[in-house]
Amino acid sequence: MSVQFIIILIYLLITVIIGVVANRKSSGSNAFHGAGLGVLMCVAAGTGEWLGGTSTTGVSEYGYVYGISGAWYTIANAIGVMVLALFFAKLYRSLDTVTVPGIVERFIGVKARVVASVLLIFVMIAVGTAQIIAAGTLGVTVLGLDYKVSVVALGIVFILYTLAGGMTSVGYTNMMHIITMYGGSLLALILVSSDIGGVQALRTALPANPFFAWFGIGIPKVSSWIIASILGACTAQAGIQPILAARDVNVAKKSAVITAFVVAPFGIITALLGMAARVNFPDITNAKLALPTLMMNLQPVAGGIVLASIMAAILSTVSPIILASGTMFTKDMYHRILKPDATDGQVLLVSRVSTGLAGVLCILLAILMYGSTRVLDIVYFAYTLRGSLFVVILLAIYWKGISSRGAIWAIITTSLAGFFWVAYKAIYGQYPISPMLTETYASVIVALVSTIAFSMIFRDDAPKVKDTGI
């Protein structure tokens, strides 16, 4: 058993213990979903949505191939969260709901709430599956485990500590994950920089273009990330749920601003690590292995700590994602539609069961889709759905002419258009109309046009903001 394996095992054990201890503060359904959170808890719980496996192994892969411009991935996420903080956090929190579909109902109606809930649960499951695949792959490449064993074992850990304390578990464990992520990544950067001779050695070893060009990855890619992040941040249940559970509107806004500043710098560190891996290991055939390869060649204890930071990034994302899935099913379907008179105990039970089932579904899909590039297509499609939904919400907030039926048909039409765009790219290797018209741009255009068109065809009155009692 390697030193790295032991360190990661200890880290996972500590995570579970914290989750179990947090159970003492989750006596009711409101506590399980999140209620009365302070700034620190909101930041910790919300950050997990934006700093996951992609921000570590993914951004280091971009750093290995393109250089420092790979950092735009987390910078774009931070821009999206800042837009949420400045323009929508106060409004969202004032609506007194714990889900994004609950916000949808306030402006468009209960049927739209159900449709939005189905779509966003799909988004959460798709992203959660991708994160568990990343965790399983890490177990294979670094720890030498069988993939299925790795996925099931790690997946059970994710589920256990999430079910133990709900939002409280997510907040407490994410505090530890954030410290571990930044501490481990900075430690790796210091050690690797010392090994290769500092940042100046990177400049000497790597060409300035593209590796030190801030738009070396391409302006279309950067702009697409920013637009997708702005749209997605305002409808991301896992990231917004802590804000909706904030103690008051001021805490909601303040915590969102701080979250943006926590998220932004992380990609710069991991992109630099990817660049260092390019210098030390220029012949890696799969750039996704750049960061794990770099870590396995550090001194064992240091490498184990850094590998634990990668695992922390994955843990910090999976837990809020499956919690968000369970919350939306419970609040938007079970409690709102199926059993409005459910007792708090019944709501809590359904919350735990649906959250656990969301985790199990992610594990099963991770096993079925291992090694398939289709999982990335599904994730891109999921992000497209999330972003286009915000266009509809935006029109609902600011345009008086929107209708409930028109908005529902627009959501469905945009979903079909996004699926077509991603499927076409997967089959033919290019987008249908232009390489510049990515699924993000296409979905935004379709969402905007179809919402206006269908609202003019299906004339009815969308509901005003009101208290639904949920």
WOBEL-V15767 format. One record per backbone hydrogen bond with DSSP energy under -1.0 kcal/mol. NH is the residue of the N-H (numbers start at 0). CO is the residue of the C=O. E is the energy in kcal/mol with one decimal. If there is no record, write none. Layout:
nh	co	e
NH	CO	E
NH	CO	E
This chain:
nh	co	e
5	1	-2.0
6	2	-2.3
7	3	-2.2
8	4	-2.4
9	5	-2.5
10	6	-2.1
11	7	-2.5
12	8	-2.2
13	9	-2.4
14	10	-2.1
15	11	-2.1
16	12	-2.3
17	13	-2.4
18	14	-2.1
19	15	-2.4
20	16	-2.5
21	17	-2.2
23	20	-1.5
24	21	-2.1
25	22	-1.6
31	27	-2.0
32	28	-2.2
33	29	-1.8
36	244	-2.7
41	37	-2.3
42	38	-2.7
43	39	-2.5
44	40	-2.7
45	41	-2.4
46	42	-2.2
48	45	-1.2
49	46	-1.4
50	46	-1.8
56	52	-1.1
57	52	-1.5
58	53	-1.9
59	55	-2.3
60	56	-1.5
61	57	-1.9
62	58	-2.7
63	59	-2.3
64	60	-1.8
65	61	-4.0
66	61	-1.2
67	210	-2.6
69	66	-2.0
70	67	-2.0
71	68	-1.7
72	69	-1.6
74	70	-1.9
75	71	-3.1
76	72	-1.4
77	73	-2.3
78	74	-2.2
79	75	-2.3
80	76	-2.4
81	77	-2.3
82	78	-2.2
83	79	-2.1
84	80	-2.5
85	81	-2.7
86	82	-2.3
87	83	-1.7
88	83	-2.6
91	87	-3.1
92	88	-2.4
93	89	-1.7
94	91	-1.2
95	92	-1.4
102	98	-1.1
103	99	-2.1
104	100	-2.2
105	101	-1.3
107	103	-2.9
112	108	-1.4
113	109	-1.8
114	110	-2.1
115	111	-2.8
116	112	-2.2
117	113	-2.3
118	114	-2.2
119	115	-2.7
120	116	-2.3
121	117	-1.9
122	118	-2.0
123	119	-2.4
124	120	-2.6
125	121	-2.4
126	122	-2.4
127	123	-2.8
128	124	-2.4
129	125	-1.9
130	126	-2.0
131	127	-2.2
132	128	-2.3
133	129	-1.9
134	130	-2.1
135	131	-2.8
136	132	-2.7
137	133	-2.0
138	134	-2.0
139	135	-1.7
140	136	-2.9
141	137	-2.2
144	138	-2.5
149	145	-2.8
150	146	-2.8
151	147	-2.6
152	148	-2.6
153	149	-2.5
154	150	-2.6
155	151	-2.3
156	152	-1.6
157	153	-2.4
158	154	-2.3
159	155	-2.8
160	156	-2.0
161	157	-1.3
162	158	-2.8
163	159	-1.8
164	160	-1.0
165	161	-2.5
166	31	-2.5
167	164	-1.4
169	165	-2.2
170	166	-2.7
171	167	-2.6
172	168	-2.7
173	169	-2.1
174	170	-1.5
175	171	-1.3
176	172	-2.5
177	173	-2.8
178	174	-1.8
179	175	-2.5
180	176	-3.1
181	177	-2.5
182	178	-2.7
183	179	-3.0
184	180	-2.2
185	181	-2.5
186	182	-2.2
187	183	-2.4
188	184	-2.4
189	185	-2.5
190	186	-2.5
191	187	-2.9
192	188	-2.4
193	189	-2.1
194	190	-1.7
195	191	-2.3
196	192	-1.6
197	192	-3.4
201	197	-1.1
202	198	-2.0
203	199	-1.7
204	200	-2.5
205	201	-2.5
211	207	-2.5
212	209	-1.5
215	212	-2.1
217	214	-1.6
221	217	-2.2
222	218	-3.1
223	219	-2.1
224	220	-2.3
225	221	-2.4
226	222	-2.6
227	223	-2.6
228	224	-2.4
229	225	-2.5
230	226	-2.5
231	227	-2.9
232	228	-2.8
234	231	-1.7
239	235	-2.7
240	236	-2.8
243	239	-2.5
244	240	-1.5
245	242	-1.3
246	36	-2.7
251	247	-2.0
252	248	-2.2
253	249	-2.6
254	250	-2.5
255	251	-1.6
256	252	-1.9
257	253	-2.2
258	254	-2.3
259	255	-1.8
260	256	-1.5
261	257	-1.8
262	258	-2.3
263	259	-2.1
268	264	-1.3
269	265	-2.0
270	266	-2.5
271	267	-2.0
272	268	-1.8
273	269	-1.9
274	270	-2.1
275	271	-2.3
276	272	-2.2
277	273	-1.5
278	274	-1.4
279	275	-2.5
280	276	-3.2
283	280	-1.2
288	285	-2.2
289	286	-1.8
292	288	-2.5
293	289	-2.0
294	290	-2.4
295	291	-2.4
297	294	-1.6
302	298	-3.3
303	299	-2.6
304	300	-2.1
305	301	-2.2
306	302	-2.6
307	303	-2.1
308	304	-1.3
309	305	-1.5
310	306	-2.2
311	307	-2.4
312	308	-1.7
313	309	-1.7
314	310	-2.9
315	311	-2.6
317	313	-2.6
318	314	-1.6
320	316	-1.5
321	317	-2.4
322	318	-2.0
323	319	-2.3
324	320	-2.0
325	321	-2.2
326	322	-2.5
327	323	-2.4
328	324	-2.2
329	325	-2.3
330	326	-3.1
331	327	-2.3
332	328	-1.3
333	328	-2.5
334	329	-3.6
336	332	-1.9
337	332	-2.8
338	333	-3.8
341	338	-1.7
346	342	-2.4
347	343	-2.6
348	344	-2.2
349	345	-2.5
350	346	-2.3
351	347	-2.3
352	348	-2.6
353	349	-2.9
354	350	-2.1
355	351	-2.5
356	352	-2.6
357	353	-2.0
358	354	-1.8
359	355	-2.3
360	356	-2.7
361	357	-2.0
362	358	-2.0
363	359	-2.5
364	360	-2.6
365	361	-2.2
366	362	-1.9
367	363	-2.3
368	364	-2.4
371	368	-2.0
376	372	-1.3
377	373	-2.6
378	374	-2.2
379	375	-2.7
380	376	-2.3
381	377	-2.5
382	378	-2.6
383	379	-2.1
384	380	-2.2
385	381	-2.1
386	382	-2.5
387	383	-2.5
388	384	-2.0
389	385	-1.1
390	386	-1.0
391	387	-1.4
392	388	-2.2
393	389	-3.1
394	390	-2.1
395	391	-2.2
396	392	-2.2
397	393	-2.1
398	394	-2.8
401	398	-1.1
406	402	-2.3
407	403	-2.2
408	404	-2.5
409	405	-1.9
410	406	-2.3
411	407	-2.2
412	408	-2.7
413	409	-2.7
414	410	-2.0
415	411	-2.1
416	412	-2.4
417	413	-2.8
418	414	-2.4
419	415	-2.3
420	416	-2.4
421	417	-2.4
422	418	-2.6
423	419	-2.7
424	420	-1.9
425	421	-2.1
426	422	-2.1
427	423	-3.0
428	424	-1.7
436	433	-1.1
437	435	-1.5
441	437	-2.6
442	438	-2.2
443	439	-2.0
444	440	-2.3
445	441	-2.6
446	442	-2.9
447	443	-2.3
448	444	-2.7
449	445	-2.8
450	446	-1.8
451	447	-1.7
452	448	-2.7
453	449	-3.0
454	450	-1.7
455	451	-1.4
456	452	-1.6
457	453	-3.3
458	456	-1.0
